[in-house]
Amino acid sequence: MKTRVSSIVAIGLLLAACFQSEPKLDASSEERFQESVRAVSESLSPESRESFTKSLLGIALNPTGDEKPALAQLVELANATDSSPNVIFQRVGPIVDGKTGLQVIALADQRQLETYQRQLVALQEEIEDLQHDLDDARAREAEAERILGAIELSGARYYWSNDRYRRSPAFDFKIENNGSFAIKRMFAHGVVETPGRSIPWIDEDFNYEFTGGLEPGESKTLTLAPNTYGPWGKPDLRDRTDLVMSITILDLENAAGERVVTPRGALTISEIQTNLDRKVELQAEVLKKINEVQTRLSLQSTN
């Protein structure tokens, strides 16, 4: 008989332990809140305890769950009117009151999931915009090849003038406008080198504004005198007779002063592609984080 009674008591105690409610946070006062935080924390496994602490901190940083950057959240917390320790209680207490530790973790995870989902939507929009920009840039490049292909350069020659008083660098070339619009200014790149040498002597951009413009069908032979003390005025080149020069047109300005190849402020294909690649990487990172949070929430719902 005694054995039967003892068994019944043991079963009752076991059932009572099984159905005993988990500790919950009590935000009725700051003191009770602190006590309940300790009780809830002690009831959790070490791994869940760490997640619980991080969850409380995350909610304290952003109690409204809005999209403020982390730095802005920290500044707001630091500038709170009440700088005493109970500022955390005031920001977190009303949100987590009556919740268990696992419910707080789930709440923080749900908020994080919503943040990641917002970021994913924003990234998808940016990726679409960048893809459009890339398509536009490629179309501009194809048009640029057609426009620049109508400009003919010939007779490029770099030398030092034989001025009686002072020798200085100069270069000549002929330009012919076979295009459909008047050219106000040209932007070009010049290379001066010696055949057989792997490194050029001069490798520089330059530009030139045509007085009165260069109309379609017109041609001009130009003599330009760059700064003697700049990259074009290397003294080692004064008496060399083995120099060759090549010029590449980079862009043109029309009569309105507008660049026809690369509009001012426009990104290059390389720059757009770099931005696009980075956004795609970020998209993959955010998707990974979304999957991780969704997995945690799924496990929490089954426990």
DAVEN-V434082 format. One record per residue. N is the residue number from 0. RES is the residue in one letter. PHI is phi in whole degrees, 0 to 359 (999 if undefined). Layout:
BEGIN
n=N res=RES phi=PHI
n=N res=RES phi=PHI
END
This chain:
BEGIN
n=0 res=M phi=999
n=1 res=K phi=299
n=2 res=T phi=296
n=3 res=R phi=295
n=4 res=V phi=297
n=5 res=S phi=299
n=6 res=S phi=295
n=7 res=I phi=296
n=8 res=V phi=297
n=9 res=A phi=297
n=10 res=I phi=296
n=11 res=G phi=297
n=12 res=L phi=295
n=13 res=L phi=295
n=14 res=L phi=296
n=15 res=A phi=296
n=16 res=A phi=293
n=17 res=C phi=292
n=18 res=F phi=265
n=19 res=Q phi=293
n=20 res=S phi=291
n=21 res=E phi=291
n=22 res=P phi=300
n=23 res=K phi=236
n=24 res=L phi=284
n=25 res=D phi=239
n=26 res=A phi=257
n=27 res=S phi=290
n=28 res=S phi=205
n=29 res=E phi=295
n=30 res=E phi=297
n=31 res=R phi=295
n=32 res=F phi=295
n=33 res=Q phi=298
n=34 res=E phi=296
n=35 res=S phi=289
n=36 res=V phi=299
n=37 res=R phi=296
n=38 res=A phi=295
n=39 res=V phi=296
n=40 res=S phi=299
n=41 res=E phi=292
n=42 res=S phi=279
n=43 res=L phi=264
n=44 res=S phi=291
n=45 res=P phi=306
n=46 res=E phi=293
n=47 res=S phi=292
n=48 res=R phi=297
n=49 res=E phi=295
n=50 res=S phi=296
n=51 res=F phi=298
n=52 res=T phi=297
n=53 res=K phi=296
n=54 res=S phi=294
n=55 res=L phi=299
n=56 res=L phi=295
n=57 res=G phi=298
n=58 res=I phi=291
n=59 res=A phi=296
n=60 res=L phi=291
n=61 res=N phi=219
n=62 res=P phi=296
n=63 res=T phi=274
n=64 res=G phi=69
n=65 res=D phi=275
n=66 res=E phi=258
n=67 res=K phi=295
n=68 res=P phi=299
n=69 res=A phi=303
n=70 res=L phi=297
n=71 res=A phi=297
n=72 res=Q phi=294
n=73 res=L phi=296
n=74 res=V phi=298
n=75 res=E phi=297
n=76 res=L phi=294
n=77 res=A phi=292
n=78 res=N phi=266
n=79 res=A phi=303
n=80 res=T phi=299
n=81 res=D phi=261
n=82 res=S phi=270
n=83 res=S phi=284
n=84 res=P phi=302
n=85 res=N phi=286
n=86 res=V phi=297
n=87 res=I phi=295
n=88 res=F phi=301
n=89 res=Q phi=295
n=90 res=R phi=278
n=91 res=V phi=262
n=92 res=G phi=313
n=93 res=P phi=298
n=94 res=I phi=277
n=95 res=V phi=255
n=96 res=D phi=304
n=97 res=G phi=82
n=98 res=K phi=261
n=99 res=T phi=279
n=100 res=G phi=299
n=101 res=L phi=293
n=102 res=Q phi=291
n=103 res=V phi=295
n=104 res=I phi=298
n=105 res=A phi=296
n=106 res=L phi=297
n=107 res=A phi=296
n=108 res=D phi=296
n=109 res=Q phi=296
n=110 res=R phi=295
n=111 res=Q phi=295
n=112 res=L phi=299
n=113 res=E phi=297
n=114 res=T phi=296
n=115 res=Y phi=298
n=116 res=Q phi=294
n=117 res=R phi=297
n=118 res=Q phi=297
n=119 res=L phi=296
n=120 res=V phi=298
n=121 res=A phi=298
n=122 res=L phi=295
n=123 res=Q phi=298
n=124 res=E phi=294
n=125 res=E phi=296
n=126 res=I phi=297
n=127 res=E phi=297
n=128 res=D phi=297
n=129 res=L phi=294
n=130 res=Q phi=295
n=131 res=H phi=297
n=132 res=D phi=299
n=133 res=L phi=294
n=134 res=D phi=297
n=135 res=D phi=296
n=136 res=A phi=295
n=137 res=R phi=293
n=138 res=A phi=294
n=139 res=R phi=296
n=140 res=E phi=297
n=141 res=A phi=296
n=142 res=E phi=293
n=143 res=A phi=297
n=144 res=E phi=299
n=145 res=R phi=293
n=146 res=I phi=294
n=147 res=L phi=290
n=148 res=G phi=293
n=149 res=A phi=273
n=150 res=I phi=256
n=151 res=E phi=252
n=152 res=L phi=246
n=153 res=S phi=204
n=154 res=G phi=69
n=155 res=A phi=293
n=156 res=R phi=210
n=157 res=Y phi=255
n=158 res=Y phi=198
n=159 res=W phi=250
n=160 res=S phi=292
n=161 res=N phi=260
n=162 res=D phi=298
n=163 res=R phi=300
n=164 res=Y phi=261
n=165 res=R phi=202
n=166 res=R phi=277
n=167 res=S phi=212
n=168 res=P phi=286
n=169 res=A phi=203
n=170 res=F phi=212
n=171 res=D phi=245
n=172 res=F phi=194
n=173 res=K phi=250
n=174 res=I phi=236
n=175 res=E phi=233
n=176 res=N phi=267
n=177 res=N phi=259
n=178 res=G phi=272
n=179 res=S phi=250
n=180 res=F phi=218
n=181 res=A phi=286
n=182 res=I phi=257
n=183 res=K phi=270
n=184 res=R phi=215
n=185 res=M phi=245
n=186 res=F phi=241
n=187 res=A phi=218
n=188 res=H phi=230
n=189 res=G phi=247
n=190 res=V phi=232
n=191 res=V phi=244
n=192 res=E phi=211
n=193 res=T phi=248
n=194 res=P phi=307
n=195 res=G phi=98
n=196 res=R phi=268
n=197 res=S phi=276
n=198 res=I phi=243
n=199 res=P phi=289
n=200 res=W phi=286
n=201 res=I phi=228
n=202 res=D phi=212
n=203 res=E phi=223
n=204 res=D phi=276
n=205 res=F phi=205
n=206 res=N phi=219
n=207 res=Y phi=213
n=208 res=E phi=258
n=209 res=F phi=278
n=210 res=T phi=295
n=211 res=G phi=80
n=212 res=G phi=78
n=213 res=L phi=237
n=214 res=E phi=285
n=215 res=P phi=304
n=216 res=G phi=89
n=217 res=E phi=272
n=218 res=S phi=219
n=219 res=K phi=216
n=220 res=T phi=256
n=221 res=L phi=250
n=222 res=T phi=236
n=223 res=L phi=251
n=224 res=A phi=240
n=225 res=P phi=290
n=226 res=N phi=298
n=227 res=T phi=299
n=228 res=Y phi=264
n=229 res=G phi=263
n=230 res=P phi=295
n=231 res=W phi=276
n=232 res=G phi=253
n=233 res=K phi=287
n=234 res=P phi=301
n=235 res=D phi=298
n=236 res=L phi=265
n=237 res=R phi=304
n=238 res=D phi=248
n=239 res=R phi=283
n=240 res=T phi=246
n=241 res=D phi=248
n=242 res=L phi=267
n=243 res=V phi=233
n=244 res=M phi=234
n=245 res=S phi=230
n=246 res=I phi=232
n=247 res=T phi=239
n=248 res=I phi=285
n=249 res=L phi=259
n=250 res=D phi=198
n=251 res=L phi=223
n=252 res=E phi=253
n=253 res=N phi=275
n=254 res=A phi=298
n=255 res=A phi=275
n=256 res=G phi=80
n=257 res=E phi=264
n=258 res=R phi=287
n=259 res=V phi=264
n=260 res=V phi=264
n=261 res=T phi=236
n=262 res=P phi=304
n=263 res=R phi=303
n=264 res=G phi=88
n=265 res=A phi=284
n=266 res=L phi=278
n=267 res=T phi=282
n=268 res=I phi=302
n=269 res=S phi=298
n=270 res=E phi=294
n=271 res=I phi=295
n=272 res=Q phi=297
n=273 res=T phi=298
n=274 res=N phi=298
n=275 res=L phi=296
n=276 res=D phi=300
n=277 res=R phi=293
n=278 res=K phi=295
n=279 res=V phi=294
n=280 res=E phi=298
n=281 res=L phi=297
n=282 res=Q phi=300
n=283 res=A phi=296
n=284 res=E phi=295
n=285 res=V phi=292
n=286 res=L phi=300
n=287 res=K phi=297
n=288 res=K phi=294
n=289 res=I phi=299
n=290 res=N phi=297
n=291 res=E phi=296
n=292 res=V phi=293
n=293 res=Q phi=298
n=294 res=T phi=296
n=295 res=R phi=297
n=296 res=L phi=296
n=297 res=S phi=296
n=298 res=L phi=294
n=299 res=Q phi=297
n=300 res=S phi=289
n=301 res=T phi=270
n=302 res=N phi=271
END
